[in-house]
């Protein structure tokens, strides 16, 4: 009978517990700068994992024209989001 977790399982479990703990702490503290920082840390980590998974799934295996189209779409989406965030702070759209 195997009593130890594999490294991947243990890492996933620790990641879920830490992320969940940070989110719970942010919700408990309520609104404010510390909640923003804690949510940002969790979302930054999850975004990095999602981005790495997406790049491995598509950019390494697809032919060059498809990769170029994906990069252009990524750039357009990023530009639109950054533009929205910039104007959101100024109260304009």
Secondary structure, DSSP 8 states (H G I E B T S, - for coil): ---S--HHHHHHHHHHHHHHHHHHHHHHH-SSHHHHHHHHHHHHHHHHHHHHHHIIIIITTS-HHHHHHHHHHHHHHHHHHHHHHHHHHHT--
